[in-house]
Structure formats: structure tokens, C-alpha cells
Amino acid sequence: MVHLSPELKSRLSIPLSIGSFEVNSRVLQSPLSGVTDLVFRRLVRRYAPASMMYTEMVNATGLHYVKQLPKLMEVDPDERPISIQLFDCRPDFLAEAAQMAVDEGADTVDINMGCPVNKITKNGGGSSLLRDPETAEAIVRAVVKAVKVPVTVKTRIGWTEKEINAVEFGQRMQDAGAQMLTLHGRTRAQGYNGPAKWEWIGRVKQVLSIPVIANGDIFSVEAAIRCLEQTGADGVMCSRGTLGYPFLVGEIDHFLKSGELREPPTASERLQCAREHLQMLWEYKGDRGIRQARKHMTWYAKGFPGAADLRGQLCNIETVDQGCELIDRALAQLAEISADLDANRFDRLTAEVDSESTSLAIAS
Ligand SMILES: Cc1cc2nc3c(=O)[nH]c(=O)nc-3n(C[C@H](O)[C@H](O)[C@H](O)COP(=O)(O)O)c2cc1C
């Protein structure tokens, strides 16, 4: 049984201040490439209206040459609070991209210094900046100078186990003008494997005066509370736990604010959410949206009788109608066998979601 201590409740009951910008929630939805587009954020926001959300990461060099806003940088006009995340190694390109982000409506601009993917690190971006703190510092200084909104950094604890430099790196980002640091408690070498080392997040929190947000392995309300207690962090950021489960950020936010657990969605409610997600992706992106929807659909279809078969079919859909028909059929079957709805409540199956979703997402 998860318990919210009075100390934690009162510490986190005030708004999160990111420089001059205030956010009325201590739970954030992370940037996830291929996932956190405008459609996904709309679903998360329905259950967590006050939470900060992030776009997928955007390449500043691409923006410099194309000068056209890519779809992944699009923000709903009434979508607040929102941060646009950028990656690159060129301070001048990042400063220019940050101005475009602000024009699009970003409340804060976040710089990705944690992505482990070779394609990004070999060009000097993402987590490779952990090994090049001079450039990382120059980036933050240039972006802070270029925009009026707060600039934040999302990074990892180090490049390898032997090169953990989160404390010095975080201090340097703060000195350069970053207004918040989100720390994923893994090294670049870990990728997404092994447990996140929250103890490093606690060490960084102890020395920084800007807010420190804990990230890594937040798959449930219980994990979020444990992480906040252990690290003393100013908030938590959910990532893979939200794949096929846009309810998580809202569940944690609700618990932190009320001390009460929100009733988890039933299998049918999750499938209805999947159906809506599919339709919205189709309306927003057309055929490309259907291709992207396949992985989302397989993440939703878990933990009820017939889920494995449904996953196999959903990952091959070609049209929105095909997907909706499959989901409608599954919903009808669930209704038949759900004399007792409780029997169909979703087991969170975090370990399964964790490993399957990551490999699917990264493969896509
Ligand atoms: C599919 C996928 C895409 C991701 N895309 C981004 C991204 O665009 N920007 C970013 O800063 N981190 C990205 N991440 C990293 C997550 O935001 C997060 O730091 C990481 O998954 C650790 O949290 P978790 O253990 O709760 O999943 C991505 C992770 C995954 C699995």
C-alpha cells in the first residue's frame, strides 16, 4: 500500500518554479521520440491537465537548413505547459532553433544531453555532451542569451560507469544559466538496461539550487513516491511507463495532490483509449499516422484474454477502419466475458511493458 508522507506532500504541494515559469504539477511527461507528438500529449493531458509535457527531440541543424517547422515541433495553440526539446552540438544552431521554438509557443526550451543513440552521439549531440562539458556549457549560454523563456537540460548520470560526472556536469549547466535539470539515472553505456541509479539523482539534488527532476524507472505511483523520497528531487518525469498507458502522469499527479489512488482504467477503457489514439493519429498524420499507430496499439493491447492475438493483428494494420474493427471486436469479446469487470482490470505488467515497448519503440 503506497503512502504519501506529510513531509513529501507539503514539500511538493507548491508549484514547480522553472525560472520565472510556474507549473502546477510535480509530474512531467518526458520527451519520447516517435511517441510524444501532439496527439499523444493530448491524451496524457486529459488526465494530467497541469503537467509539463515535451515534444519529441528536434534537430537544430535540420531546422537551420530547412527553416520550416517540422510536424514534430508543432504545438496545439491551447497546449500549456509545453516544452520543446532540441538536440545538436552547435550553440549557434541551437540558439536559432530555440527562437523558433518560442515562436511556436514553447514555455521552456529543453536541450537533450542524454540521447544514447549512435546516430546522434557521433555527431556530438545527446549524451556525448557529457564528455564535452565545454560545448554543453557554450550551448546553454548561447540558448539562454537567445530566448526569454527558461532553458532546461535533460541528461544522464555519465557516459559509462567509470565516467559518472552528473554532479560536476549539473553544476556547470546551472552556472551556465540552465533553470532546471532532468536527470535520467542511467549512464549512456547502460542504454535502457539495468536499474536507474537514483542515488546519483539524490547527490545532484543536494548540490544544485535549480529544480532537479528524477527520471528512470517511474512505472507506477509507488515507484514515483519511492523515487521522490529517496532522491529528494523536485519532481518526477515518466517515460516508458506511459507507452500504451497515457494515464500514468495523471495517476501520480492525483496521488501527490490528494494522497488517494485513482482507480486504474479497465481493459475496455484502455482499448477505447487505443481506438481514439488511432483515429486521432490518422486524422493528424494520414497513412504515416497509421504506421506509427501500430506500435502504440500493441502497447495498449496487454493483460486481458486474447491480448496476444490482438497484438499480432494490430501490428499489421493498413487502415484506420481495420484497426477500429479489430478493437471493436475485442471490446465486444471483453464485454461478453466481463460479468465481473474487476477480473479484467489491467495488471500493470511493468516489466513486460518495459522490455517489449522499448525494443518496439527503438526498432520503429
Ligand atoms: C522510445 C523512446 C524514445 C525516447 N526519446 C527521447 C527524446 O526524444 N528525448 C529525450 O530526452 N529522451 C528520450 N528518451 C528517453 C526517455 O525520455 C527517458 O529518459 C528514459 O526512457 C528513462 O526513463 P524510463 O526508465 O522511465 O523509461 C526516449 C526513450 C525511449 C524508450
Ligand as a Chemical Component Dictionary entry (heavy atoms), coordinates in Angstrom:
data_LIG
# 
_chem_comp.id                   LIG 
_chem_comp.type                 NON-POLYMER 
_chem_comp.pdbx_formal_charge   0 
_chem_comp.three_letter_code    LIG 
# 
loop_
_chem_comp_atom.comp_id 
_chem_comp_atom.atom_id 
_chem_comp_atom.alt_atom_id 
_chem_comp_atom.type_symbol 
_chem_comp_atom.charge 
_chem_comp_atom.model_Cartn_x 
_chem_comp_atom.model_Cartn_y 
_chem_comp_atom.model_Cartn_z 
_chem_comp_atom.pdbx_ordinal 
LIG C1  C1  C 0 11.233 5.216  -27.450 1  
LIG C2  C2  C 0 11.983 6.219  -26.658 2  
LIG C3  C3  C 0 12.188 7.480  -27.162 3  
LIG C4  C4  C 0 12.884 8.439  -26.418 4  
LIG N1  N1  N 0 13.033 9.703  -26.933 5  
LIG C5  C5  C 0 13.622 10.664 -26.178 6  
LIG C6  C6  C 0 13.708 12.012 -26.650 7  
LIG O1  O1  O 0 13.267 12.361 -27.749 8  
LIG N2  N2  N 0 14.313 12.918 -25.827 9  
LIG C7  C7  C 0 14.808 12.580 -24.586 10 
LIG O2  O2  O 0 15.334 13.444 -23.879 11 
LIG N3  N3  N 0 14.735 11.324 -24.139 12 
LIG C8  C8  C 0 14.132 10.371 -24.894 13 
LIG N4  N4  N 0 14.029 9.091  -24.399 14 
LIG C9  C9  C 0 14.482 8.807  -23.026 15 
LIG C10 C10 C 0 13.334 8.969  -22.008 16 
LIG O3  O3  O 0 12.802 10.265 -22.020 17 
LIG C11 C11 C 0 13.792 8.612  -20.578 18 
LIG O4  O4  O 0 14.853 9.449  -20.236 19 
LIG C12 C12 C 0 14.221 7.160  -20.439 20 
LIG O5  O5  O 0 13.325 6.294  -21.111 21 
LIG C13 C13 C 0 14.343 6.734  -18.969 22 
LIG O6  O6  O 0 13.125 6.678  -18.303 23 
LIG P1  P1  P 0 12.325 5.280  -18.073 24 
LIG O7  O7  O 0 13.288 4.307  -17.460 25 
LIG O8  O8  O 0 11.194 5.650  -17.131 26 
LIG O9  O9  O 0 11.839 4.852  -19.404 27 
LIG C14 C14 C 0 13.400 8.111  -25.143 28 
LIG C15 C15 C 0 13.204 6.817  -24.645 29 
LIG C16 C16 C 0 12.519 5.874  -25.376 30 
LIG C17 C17 C 0 12.311 4.499  -24.806 31 
# 
loop_
_chem_comp_bond.comp_id 
_chem_comp_bond.atom_id_1 
_chem_comp_bond.atom_id_2 
_chem_comp_bond.value_order 
_chem_comp_bond.pdbx_ordinal 
LIG C1  C2  SING 1  
LIG C2  C3  SING 2  
LIG C2  C16 DOUB 3  
LIG C3  C4  DOUB 4  
LIG C4  N1  SING 5  
LIG C4  C14 SING 6  
LIG N1  C5  DOUB 7  
LIG C5  C6  SING 8  
LIG C5  C8  SING 9  
LIG C6  O1  DOUB 10 
LIG C6  N2  SING 11 
LIG N2  C7  SING 12 
LIG C7  O2  DOUB 13 
LIG C7  N3  SING 14 
LIG N3  C8  DOUB 15 
LIG C8  N4  SING 16 
LIG N4  C9  SING 17 
LIG N4  C14 SING 18 
LIG C9  C10 SING 19 
LIG C10 O3  SING 20 
LIG C10 C11 SING 21 
LIG C11 O4  SING 22 
LIG C11 C12 SING 23 
LIG C12 O5  SING 24 
LIG C12 C13 SING 25 
LIG C13 O6  SING 26 
LIG O6  P1  SING 27 
LIG P1  O7  DOUB 28 
LIG P1  O8  SING 29 
LIG P1  O9  SING 30 
LIG C14 C15 DOUB 31 
LIG C15 C16 SING 32 
LIG C16 C17 SING 33 
# 
